């Protein structure tokens, strides 16, 4: 197939170029799905191009580009991951073995479950995490719950020194995430971002914008992306809707600062889930999937079918990562039932 020269042309630009896609479509015969891994210069982080019945989605993992070519209507292959804090008290290797055996494709790591400070996690342990996950066929998607520990960190604190320490620790989290094979850093951390007494909302906004620009610039060198998560109003008083998060992303204006959505918090907006997803299509890089009761998908009352359809329509090819807030049914049941329900949804589309 003669598409190598055209891929090089496409990667040299940041916007769709129908002419190149037309050449690809006429010169190449594509199966419904095809995945290739190629090495290119650092030009863009992610890109989706469309021409008639053909779509091409690019995403960069360090200097290696994953290129997914598929026919419109066939849909992208959404993958399923799970967050590790659900398995409280479990050895990480046992978590990897168990979720891989169930059929999960990715794992998302909460650093506080390993250490109260990632700087205490040595290079050997980091390498072991990466290699262990890989040995079970799991992709380390990234990290989340970034600022739970160590104590004293705060994104919008009025003390400049506290903000500097927070920024420096986020740099360390980028390095840790890279070392274990991840690329996404989900910034939720509701308590460590809330607007404190004596700080105006605009001041908090400006503080956050400054830190996220510096952190995104740092992340760029590692091929990593910060994904900001709007959270429900009862969780934090700073950025509660996708619209607000997108405005922050626009103002930070850095390709390594994008959007993460969480179903539980999206419900708090009172807007249909598909609407939020479609409005966020340009910025969305990751998604936490859960139910209206804080459990896994299918444990509550959310109708996921319109949401899955909307994700397909925007050509979302990232992970659906199971994150729960109520652990009471036990990790085995939550992980098993959540995966069964998600597979049914994706197979029935």
LINVEN-V843844 format. One record per pair of residues at least 4 apart in sequence whose ideal C-beta (glycine too) atoms are under 7 Angstrom apart, sorted by the first residue. I is the first residue (numbers start at 1). J is the second residue. If there is no record, write none. Layout:
{{I | J} {I | J}}
This chain:
{{1 | 28} {2 | 27} {2 | 28} {3 | 7} {3 | 24} {3 | 27} {3 | 28} {4 | 8} {5 | 9} {6 | 10} {6 | 20} {6 | 23} {6 | 24} {7 | 11} {7 | 67} {8 | 12} {9 | 20} {10 | 17} {10 | 20} {10 | 49} {11 | 40} {11 | 43} {11 | 44} {12 | 43} {13 | 17} {14 | 44} {16 | 49} {16 | 50} {17 | 21} {18 | 22} {18 | 51} {19 | 23} {20 | 24} {21 | 25} {21 | 49} {21 | 51} {21 | 54} {22 | 26} {22 | 51} {23 | 27} {24 | 28} {24 | 54} {25 | 51} {25 | 52} {25 | 54} {30 | 34} {30 | 54} {30 | 69} {30 | 71} {32 | 70} {32 | 71} {32 | 74} {33 | 70} {33 | 74} {33 | 77} {34 | 69} {35 | 66} {35 | 68} {36 | 67} {37 | 64} {37 | 66} {38 | 65} {38 | 67} {39 | 63} {39 | 64} {40 | 65} {42 | 63} {45 | 60} {45 | 225} {45 | 255} {45 | 256} {46 | 58} {46 | 59} {46 | 60} {47 | 58} {48 | 55} {48 | 57} {48 | 315} {49 | 56} {50 | 55} {53 | 71} {53 | 72} {54 | 71} {55 | 70} {55 | 72} {55 | 315} {56 | 67} {56 | 69} {57 | 68} {57 | 76} {57 | 315} {57 | 317} {58 | 65} {58 | 67} {59 | 66} {60 | 65} {60 | 223} {61 | 66} {61 | 183} {61 | 223} {62 | 223} {68 | 76} {68 | 317} {70 | 74} {70 | 76} {75 | 312} {75 | 349} {76 | 312} {76 | 315} {76 | 316} {76 | 317} {77 | 317} {78 | 311} {78 | 316} {78 | 317} {78 | 320} {78 | 346} {79 | 105} {79 | 106} {79 | 319} {80 | 104} {80 | 105} {80 | 319} {80 | 320} {80 | 339} {80 | 342} {81 | 104} {81 | 105} {81 | 106} {81 | 107} {81 | 108} {81 | 141} {81 | 319} {81 | 321} {82 | 86} {82 | 99} {82 | 104} {82 | 107} {82 | 108} {82 | 321} {82 | 322} {82 | 335} {83 | 108} {83 | 110} {83 | 144} {83 | 321} {83 | 322} {83 | 323} {84 | 92} {84 | 95} {84 | 107} {84 | 108} {84 | 109} {84 | 110} {84 | 113} {85 | 110} {85 | 113} {85 | 145} {86 | 324} {86 | 327} {86 | 331} {86 | 334} {86 | 335} {87 | 95} {87 | 331} {88 | 327} {90 | 94} {90 | 95} {92 | 96} {92 | 129} {92 | 132} {93 | 97} {93 | 132} {94 | 98} {95 | 99} {96 | 100} {96 | 107} {96 | 132} {96 | 133} {96 | 136} {96 | 138} {97 | 101} {97 | 136} {98 | 102} {99 | 104} {99 | 107} {99 | 335} {100 | 104} {100 | 136} {100 | 137} {100 | 138} {102 | 335} {102 | 336} {102 | 339} {103 | 339} {104 | 138} {104 | 339} {105 | 138} {105 | 139} {106 | 138} {106 | 139} {106 | 141} {106 | 319} {106 | 321} {107 | 133} {107 | 138} {107 | 140} {107 | 141} {108 | 141} {108 | 142} {108 | 144} {108 | 321} {109 | 140} {109 | 143} {109 | 180} {109 | 182} {110 | 144} {110 | 145} {111 | 115} {111 | 118} {111 | 143} {111 | 146} {111 | 173} {111 | 176} {112 | 116} {112 | 145} {112 | 148} {112 | 149} {114 | 121} {115 | 120} {115 | 121} {116 | 149} {116 | 150} {117 | 149} {117 | 150} {118 | 172} {118 | 173} {118 | 176} {119 | 172} {121 | 125} {121 | 126} {121 | 176} {122 | 126} {123 | 127} {124 | 128} {125 | 129} {126 | 130} {126 | 176} {126 | 179} {126 | 180} {127 | 131} {128 | 132} {129 | 133} {129 | 180} {130 | 134} {130 | 140} {130 | 179} {130 | 180} {130 | 181} {131 | 135} {133 | 138} {133 | 140} {133 | 181} {140 | 180} {140 | 181} {140 | 182} {141 | 182} {141 | 184} {141 | 319} {141 | 321} {142 | 177} {142 | 182} {142 | 183} {142 | 184} {142 | 185} {142 | 186} {143 | 173} {143 | 177} {143 | 182} {143 | 185} {144 | 186} {144 | 188} {145 | 188} {145 | 189} {146 | 170} {146 | 173} {146 | 185} {146 | 187} {146 | 189} {147 | 153} {147 | 189} {147 | 192} {148 | 189} {152 | 162} {153 | 165} {153 | 166} {153 | 169} {153 | 192} {154 | 162} {154 | 166} {154 | 192} {155 | 166} {155 | 192} {155 | 193} {155 | 207} {155 | 208} {155 | 211} {156 | 193} {156 | 195} {156 | 196} {156 | 199} {156 | 204} {156 | 207} {156 | 208} {156 | 238} {157 | 162} {157 | 163} {157 | 196} {158 | 196} {158 | 198} {158 | 199} {159 | 163} {160 | 164} {161 | 165} {162 | 166} {163 | 167} {163 | 207} {163 | 211} {164 | 168} {165 | 169} {166 | 170} {166 | 211} {167 | 171} {167 | 211} {167 | 214} {167 | 215} {168 | 172} {169 | 173} {170 | 174} {170 | 215} {171 | 175} {171 | 215} {171 | 218} {172 | 176} {173 | 177} {173 | 185} {174 | 178} {174 | 185} {174 | 218} {174 | 219} {174 | 222} {174 | 224} {175 | 179} {176 | 180} {177 | 182} {177 | 185} {177 | 224} {178 | 222} {178 | 224} {183 | 223} {183 | 224} {183 | 225} {184 | 225} {184 | 227} {184 | 285} {184 | 286} {185 | 224} {185 | 226} {185 | 227} {186 | 227} {186 | 229} {186 | 260} {186 | 286} {187 | 226} {187 | 227} {187 | 228} {187 | 229} {188 | 229} {188 | 231} {189 | 193} {190 | 194} {190 | 231} {190 | 235} {190 | 236} {193 | 236} {193 | 238} {194 | 236} {194 | 237} {194 | 238} {195 | 199} {195 | 201} {195 | 204} {195 | 237} {195 | 238} {199 | 203} {199 | 204} {201 | 205} {202 | 206} {203 | 207} {204 | 208} {204 | 238} {205 | 209} {206 | 210} {207 | 211} {208 | 212} {208 | 248} {209 | 213} {209 | 248} {209 | 251} {209 | 252} {210 | 214} {211 | 215} {212 | 216} {212 | 226} {212 | 252} {212 | 257} {213 | 217} {213 | 252} {213 | 254} {214 | 218} {215 | 219} {215 | 226} {216 | 220} {216 | 226} {216 | 252} {216 | 254} {216 | 256} {216 | 257} {217 | 254} {219 | 224} {219 | 225} {219 | 226} {219 | 256} {220 | 256} {224 | 256} {225 | 256} {225 | 258} {225 | 285} {226 | 256} {226 | 257} {227 | 258} {227 | 259} {227 | 260} {227 | 285} {227 | 286} {228 | 245} {228 | 248} {228 | 249} {228 | 259} {228 | 260} {229 | 260} {229 | 262} {230 | 239} {230 | 240} {230 | 241} {230 | 242} {230 | 244} {230 | 245} {230 | 265} {231 | 235} {231 | 236} {231 | 240} {231 | 265} {232 | 240} {232 | 264} {232 | 265} {232 | 268} {233 | 240} {233 | 268} {239 | 244} {239 | 245} {239 | 248} {240 | 244} {240 | 268} {241 | 269} {242 | 246} {242 | 259} {242 | 261} {242 | 276} {242 | 279} {242 | 280} {243 | 247} {244 | 248} {245 | 249} {245 | 259} {246 | 250} {246 | 259} {246 | 280} {246 | 283} {247 | 251} {248 | 252} {249 | 257} {249 | 258} {249 | 259} {249 | 283} {252 | 257} {258 | 283} {258 | 285} {259 | 280} {259 | 283} {259 | 284} {259 | 285} {260 | 285} {260 | 286} {260 | 287} {261 | 266} {261 | 276} {261 | 280} {261 | 284} {261 | 287} {262 | 266} {262 | 288} {263 | 267} {263 | 273} {263 | 288} {263 | 289} {263 | 290} {263 | 302} {264 | 290} {264 | 294} {266 | 273} {266 | 276} {267 | 292} {269 | 276} {271 | 275} {271 | 276} {273 | 277} {273 | 306} {273 | 307} {274 | 278} {274 | 306} {274 | 307} {274 | 309} {274 | 310} {275 | 279} {276 | 280} {277 | 307} {277 | 310} {277 | 311} {277 | 314} {278 | 310} {278 | 313} {278 | 314} {280 | 284} {281 | 314} {284 | 316} {285 | 318} {286 | 318} {286 | 319} {286 | 321} {287 | 318} {287 | 320} {287 | 321} {288 | 321} {288 | 323} {289 | 297} {289 | 320} {289 | 321} {289 | 322} {290 | 294} {290 | 295} {290 | 296} {290 | 297} {290 | 322} {290 | 323} {290 | 324} {291 | 295} {291 | 296} {291 | 297} {291 | 298} {291 | 299} {291 | 300} {291 | 302} {292 | 300} {292 | 301} {292 | 302} {293 | 299} {293 | 300} {293 | 326} {294 | 324} {294 | 325} {294 | 326} {295 | 299} {295 | 300} {295 | 324} {295 | 326} {295 | 329} {295 | 334} {296 | 322} {296 | 324} {296 | 334} {296 | 337} {296 | 338} {297 | 304} {297 | 322} {297 | 338} {297 | 341} {297 | 342} {298 | 337} {298 | 338} {298 | 341} {299 | 337} {304 | 308} {304 | 345} {305 | 309} {305 | 345} {306 | 310} {307 | 311} {308 | 312} {308 | 345} {308 | 346} {308 | 349} {309 | 313} {310 | 314} {311 | 316} {312 | 349} {320 | 342} {322 | 338} {324 | 334} {327 | 331} {329 | 333} {329 | 334} {330 | 334} {331 | 335} {332 | 336} {333 | 337} {334 | 338} {335 | 339} {336 | 340} {337 | 341} {338 | 342} {339 | 343} {340 | 344} {341 | 345} {342 | 346} {343 | 347} {344 | 348}}
